[in-house]
Amino acid sequence: MNSIILRKDIQDKIEEIRKADILVGIPSYNNARTIGHVVKAVQAGFAKYFPESRCVLVNSDGGSTDETMDIVEHEAIRDFQSILFHHRVEPMVRIATPYHGIPGKGSAFRTIFEIAEALKVKACAVVDSDLRSITPEWIELLIKPVLSGEFDYVAPLYHRHKYDGTITNSIVYPLTRALYGKQVRQPIGGDFGFSGELAKFYLTKDVWETDVARYGIDIWMTTTAVANKFRVCQSFLGAKIHDPKDPGADLSAMLYEVVGATFDLMETYAGVWETVEGSEPVPTFGFQYAVGLEPVRVNLDRMIERFRLGVRELVDIWRTFLPAEIVDLLHTMEHMPIKTFHLPDRIWVNLVYYFALAARQRVINKEHLLKSLTPLYVGRTASFVIEAAESGASEVEDKIEALCNMFEERKSFLTKNWKNKGGLS
């Protein structure tokens, strides 16, 4: 794949800038409706918190056909007194460019990493282009832990509605925490800070022609940082407001993408996680406060029907790698009324670990395997919705913590059978 910095227009821009302290990247694709707000929040963040630093904003665009790139070039805060800032402000340098390579967020990030390396920046961040809740403080919270020299990677920490982020809460967070021993609460949050050195390290990895470049970049960035012993922390950013999604909707593609990337990384870093026991908190920055959250509507009837249909149609696939007692329990759940529908933590953890082992052992086609997880995930989510119906935010966190502890407790089963690649023991 051709490097973006070989293009003459980008070379000229880098030559003009020469060197920078801070870079914030915004990947985009047809985000004209929201990207102007993000650009102004980044500009205000630079002005308020890093007025003495040379700051660059990079928009890495996937071929937008709307006015996204034009807005990035021209949107600006013109009255700095409106944000209570009275000092002279260095103009924010902008680079807006289409990226090359496989369509996807990972390719957009690669462009951002390459420009960061060329400008020898000390600290970087990436933020989503459709954020409605970003504030200038996000830039400080993602950049300052890196600029201080203490950390290489800053994960986001958000308050989310109890029915939002269910793939993170039920699979990605507890699994990566159990594997690598770090309690990074939002490993696929989308908004991250990282050092120039880490950006350079990311570029050495041969993943840019793979699925990582399409859709696995968030979990890849977090896992790569943790597994390679970079110094990791997290910053509280308040609420992440985005278009709400019904967790009972068709999530096969998203589940396949995120869980597939997580399982692939298990193969890459088996030598790291096999010896890890338990987990530890990572340093957390930012003043935590209660936030108003947009409701997430769920359709329990549809979710449970999706689960039941999966049990009827996919049981023959599951029998090839799941023990008979788990298959029998799933059959029992098929006939449970909504009021008593329940998939226990221990069974759910076992299911995730059995699927990870089946993926490693190539029991069936990987895509078929992971898409067969969807009705089980939807059933687990329905069980959680019922269980957490009357729970407040802290009680929900307690439930997620209990699930994480179960993943850690059952990890020895995974480790033992991972080494025994020929089959389960």
C-alpha positions in Angstrom: 0.0 0.0 0.0 1.3 3.5 -0.9 2.1 5.7 2.0 0.0 8.9 2.2 3.1 11.0 2.9 4.5 10.1 -0.5 1.8 12.3 -2.1 3.2 15.7 -3.2 0.4 17.8 -1.6 1.0 16.0 1.8 4.8 16.3 1.5 4.4 20.1 0.8 2.1 20.5 3.8 4.5 18.5 6.1 7.4 20.6 4.8 5.5 23.7 5.6 4.7 22.6 9.1 8.0 20.8 9.7 7.4 19.8 13.3 4.4 19.8 15.7 3.8 19.0 19.3 0.2 17.7 19.2 -1.9 16.1 16.5 -5.6 15.3 16.7 -7.0 13.1 13.9 -10.7 12.8 12.8 -11.6 9.9 10.5 -14.7 10.7 8.4 -17.1 9.6 5.8 -20.1 11.8 4.9 -20.2 13.5 8.3 -21.1 17.0 7.1 -23.9 17.2 9.7 -21.7 16.7 12.7 -18.0 17.2 11.9 -18.2 21.0 12.2 -18.9 20.8 15.9 -16.1 18.3 16.4 -13.6 20.6 14.6 -14.6 23.6 16.8 -14.3 21.5 19.9 -10.8 20.4 18.9 -9.8 24.0 18.1 -11.1 25.2 21.4 -9.3 22.4 23.2 -6.0 23.4 21.6 -6.6 27.1 22.5 -7.7 26.6 26.1 -5.3 23.9 27.2 -2.3 23.9 24.8 -1.9 27.6 23.7 1.9 27.4 23.6 2.0 24.2 21.6 2.1 23.7 17.8 -1.1 21.9 17.1 -2.3 20.1 14.0 -5.7 18.7 13.1 -5.8 15.9 10.5 -9.0 14.9 8.8 -8.5 11.5 7.2 -11.5 11.0 4.9 -12.9 7.9 3.2 -14.2 9.6 0.0 -17.1 11.7 1.3 -19.5 12.9 -1.3 -21.0 15.6 0.9 -19.3 18.7 2.2 -17.4 17.0 5.0 -13.9 18.0 3.9 -14.9 21.5 3.0 -16.3 22.0 6.5 -13.1 20.8 8.0 -11.1 23.3 6.0 -13.3 26.3 6.9 -15.1 25.7 10.2 -13.6 27.7 13.0 -14.2 29.6 16.3 -13.8 33.2 15.4 -14.6 34.8 18.7 -12.3 33.2 21.3 -13.8 35.4 24.0 -16.9 33.3 23.7 -14.9 30.4 25.3 -13.4 32.8 27.9 -10.0 32.8 26.2 -8.2 36.1 25.9 -4.6 35.3 25.0 -3.1 35.3 21.5 -3.9 32.0 19.8 -1.6 30.2 17.4 -3.7 29.3 14.3 -4.6 25.7 14.2 -2.9 23.9 11.3 -5.2 21.7 9.3 -4.6 18.8 6.9 -7.7 17.3 5.2 -7.0 14.4 2.9 -8.6 11.3 1.5 -6.9 8.1 2.8 -5.8 5.2 0.6 -6.1 1.5 1.1 -8.9 -0.8 2.3 -12.1 1.2 3.0 -12.4 1.5 6.8 -11.5 3.3 10.0 -8.2 1.4 10.3 -6.9 2.8 6.9 -8.0 6.3 8.1 -6.0 5.9 11.3 -2.9 4.7 9.3 -2.9 8.0 7.5 -3.1 9.9 10.8 -0.3 7.8 12.3 1.9 8.4 9.3 1.5 12.2 9.4 2.1 12.1 13.2 5.4 10.2 12.6 6.4 12.6 9.8 5.8 15.7 12.1 7.5 14.0 15.1 4.6 14.8 17.3 4.8 14.1 21.1 1.1 13.4 21.7 -1.8 12.4 19.5 -5.5 11.7 19.8 -8.3 10.5 17.5 -11.9 11.4 17.9 -15.0 10.2 16.0 -16.5 12.6 13.5 -20.1 12.1 14.5 -19.8 13.1 18.2 -22.5 15.3 19.5 -21.1 15.4 23.1 -17.5 16.2 22.6 -16.2 19.3 24.5 -12.8 21.1 24.5 -12.0 19.3 27.8 -11.9 16.0 25.9 -8.7 17.2 24.1 -7.0 18.0 27.4 -8.1 14.7 29.0 -6.9 12.6 26.0 -3.6 14.5 25.4 -2.3 15.7 28.8 -1.5 12.3 30.3 0.7 11.6 27.3 2.2 15.1 27.1 3.2 14.8 30.8 5.5 11.9 29.8 3.8 9.4 32.1 1.5 7.5 29.7 1.6 6.1 26.1 -2.1 5.3 25.7 -5.3 7.0 27.0 -8.5 5.0 26.7 -11.9 6.8 27.0 -14.2 6.3 30.0 -17.8 7.2 29.4 -21.1 7.0 31.3 -23.4 5.0 29.0 -27.0 3.9 29.3 -27.3 0.5 30.9 -28.6 -1.0 27.7 -26.0 0.7 25.5 -22.6 -0.9 24.6 -23.7 -4.4 25.4 -21.0 -6.0 23.2 -18.4 -4.1 25.2 -20.1 -5.0 28.6 -20.8 -8.7 28.0 -17.8 -9.7 25.8 -15.1 -7.3 24.9 -14.4 -5.6 28.3 -14.6 -8.7 30.5 -12.7 -10.9 28.0 -9.8 -8.5 27.4 -9.6 -7.7 31.1 -9.3 -11.4 32.0 -6.8 -12.0 29.2 -4.4 -9.1 29.7 -5.0 -8.2 33.3 -5.8 -4.5 32.8 -9.2 -3.0 33.7 -9.6 -0.8 30.6 -13.4 -0.2 30.8 -13.9 1.0 27.2 -11.4 -0.9 25.0 -13.4 -0.1 21.8 -14.6 3.4 22.7 -13.4 5.1 19.5 -11.7 8.1 21.0 -8.1 7.6 22.2 -5.0 9.5 23.1 -1.5 8.0 22.4 2.2 9.0 22.2 4.0 9.7 19.0 6.2 6.7 19.9 3.2 4.5 20.1 1.9 5.8 16.7 5.3 4.9 15.2 5.1 1.4 16.8 1.6 0.9 15.3 3.0 1.6 11.8 5.5 -1.3 12.2 2.7 -3.8 12.4 1.7 -5.7 9.3 -2.1 -5.3 9.6 -3.0 -2.7 7.1 -4.2 -5.1 4.4 -6.2 -7.1 6.9 -9.6 -6.9 8.6 -8.0 -4.5 11.2 -7.9 -1.9 8.5 -11.6 -2.4 7.9 -13.2 -2.6 11.3 -11.0 -4.0 14.0 -8.8 -0.9 14.7 -10.2 0.1 18.2 -9.7 -3.2 19.9 -6.4 -3.7 18.0 -5.0 -0.3 19.3 -6.0 -1.1 22.9 -4.7 -4.7 22.9 -1.5 -3.8 21.1 -0.7 -1.1 23.7 -1.5 -3.3 26.7 0.2 -6.5 25.4 3.4 -4.7 24.4 3.7 -3.1 27.9 3.0 0.5 26.9 1.8 2.6 29.9 -2.0 2.7 29.8 -4.5 4.9 31.6 -8.1 6.1 31.0 -9.8 9.5 31.1 -13.4 10.2 32.0 -15.1 12.1 29.2 -18.7 12.3 30.5 -21.4 11.0 28.1 -20.8 9.7 24.6 -23.9 10.8 22.7 -24.4 9.0 19.4 -27.3 7.5 17.5 -28.9 5.0 19.9 -29.0 1.4 18.7 -31.4 -1.3 19.8 -29.2 -4.1 21.2 -31.8 -6.6 19.9 -31.4 -5.4 16.3 -29.5 -7.4 13.7 -26.0 -7.3 15.1 -24.4 -10.3 13.3 -22.0 -8.2 11.2 -20.9 -6.0 14.1 -20.5 -9.0 16.5 -18.5 -10.9 13.8 -16.2 -7.9 13.3 -15.5 -7.0 16.9 -15.3 -10.5 18.4 -13.5 -11.8 15.3 -10.8 -9.2 15.8 -10.6 -9.9 19.6 -10.2 -13.7 18.9 -7.5 -13.0 16.3 -5.6 -10.9 18.8 -5.8 -13.8 21.2 -3.8 -15.8 18.7 -1.2 -13.0 18.2 -0.6 -12.5 21.9 -1.2 -15.9 23.4 2.4 -15.8 24.8 1.4 -12.7 26.8 -2.0 -13.6 28.2 -1.5 -17.2 29.1 0.6 -16.3 32.1 -1.6 -13.4 33.4 -3.7 -14.0 36.5 -6.4 -11.6 37.8 -6.6 -8.0 36.8 -5.7 -4.5 38.1 -7.2 -1.1 37.7 -5.4 1.4 35.4 -5.0 5.1 36.5 -8.1 7.2 35.8 -8.1 10.9 35.1 -11.0 13.4 35.0 -13.7 14.6 37.3 -16.4 12.0 37.3 -20.0 13.3 37.5 -23.5 12.1 36.7 -24.7 12.7 33.2 -28.1 12.7 31.5 -28.2 9.7 29.1 -30.4 9.2 26.0 -32.7 6.2 26.5 -32.1 3.0 24.6 -35.2 1.2 23.7 -35.3 -2.6 23.7 -37.7 -5.1 22.2 -37.5 -8.1 24.6 -40.1 -10.2 22.7 -38.1 -9.9 19.5 -34.8 -10.6 21.3 -36.0 -13.8 22.9 -37.6 -14.9 19.7 -34.3 -14.4 18.0 -32.7 -16.6 20.6 -35.3 -19.3 20.3 -35.0 -19.3 16.5 -31.2 -19.7 16.9 -31.5 -22.7 19.2 -33.8 -24.4 16.7 -31.7 -23.6 13.6 -28.1 -23.7 14.9 -28.0 -26.4 17.5 -26.2 -28.8 15.1 -23.3 -26.4 14.6 -23.1 -25.8 18.4 -23.0 -29.6 19.1 -19.7 -29.8 17.3 -17.9 -27.9 20.0 -20.2 -27.3 23.0 -20.7 -29.9 25.7 -24.1 -31.7 25.9 -25.0 -30.1 29.2 -24.8 -26.5 27.8 -26.8 -27.5 24.7 -29.4 -29.1 27.0 -29.6 -25.8 29.0 -30.1 -23.8 25.8 -33.0 -26.1 24.9 -34.5 -25.5 28.3 -34.1 -21.8 27.9 -35.9 -22.0 24.6 -39.1 -22.7 26.4 -38.7 -20.3 29.3 -41.4 -17.6 29.6 -40.1 -14.0 29.4 -40.4 -13.4 33.2 -38.1 -16.2 34.1 -35.8 -16.1 31.1 -32.2 -16.2 32.4 -28.7 -17.0 31.0 -26.4 -17.3 34.1 -23.0 -15.6 34.1 -21.1 -18.9 34.4 -22.8 -20.4 31.3 -22.2 -17.2 29.3 -18.5 -17.1 30.2 -18.2 -20.8 29.2 -19.9 -20.1 25.9 -17.5 -17.3 25.0 -14.5 -19.4 25.9 -15.8 -22.4 24.0 -16.3 -20.1 20.9 -12.8 -18.8 21.3 -11.4 -22.3 21.4 -13.5 -23.4 18.4 -12.2 -20.4 16.4 -8.6 -21.4 17.3 -9.2 -25.0 16.4 -10.9 -24.1 13.1 -13.9 -26.3 13.9 -15.9 -24.6 11.2 -15.7 -21.6 8.9 -14.8 -18.6 11.2 -17.6 -16.4 9.9 -20.2 -19.1 10.2 -19.0 -19.8 13.7 -19.0 -16.2 15.0 -22.3 -15.4 13.3 -23.8 -18.4 15.1 -22.9 -16.6 18.4 -25.3 -13.8 17.6 -28.6 -15.4 18.9 -26.7 -16.5 22.1 -25.4 -12.9 22.5 -29.0 -11.6 22.0 -30.3 -14.1 24.5 -27.6 -13.0 27.0 -28.5 -9.4 26.4 -32.2 -10.1 26.9 -31.4 -11.9 30.2 -29.4 -8.8 31.3 -32.2 -6.4 30.3 -34.6 -8.4 32.5 -32.2 -8.7 35.4 -31.2 -4.9 35.3 -34.7 -3.5 34.7 -34.9 -1.9 38.1 -31.2 -1.3 38.6 -29.4 2.0 38.8 -26.1 2.8 37.2 -23.9 1.7 40.2 -25.9 -1.6 40.5 -25.4 -2.3 36.8 -21.6 -1.7 37.2 -21.7 -4.2 40.0 -23.3 -6.8 37.8 -20.7 -6.2 35.1 -17.9 -6.4 37.7 -19.3 -9.8 38.8 -19.3 -11.0 35.2 -15.7 -9.9 34.8 -14.7 -11.8 38.0 -16.3 -14.9 36.4 -14.3 -14.5 33.3 -11.1 -14.3 35.4 -12.1 -17.2 37.5 -12.8 -19.5 34.5 -9.7 -18.4 32.6 -7.7 -21.4 33.7 -10.1 -23.6 31.6 -9.4 -21.4 28.5 -5.6 -21.5 29.1 -5.5 -25.3 29.6 -7.5 -26.0 26.4 -5.8 -23.3 24.3 -2.5 -25.2 24.6 -4.2 -28.4 23.7 -5.0 -27.3 20.1 -6.1 -30.8 19.1 -9.2 -30.7 21.1 -10.8 -29.9 24.5 -9.8 -31.7 27.6 
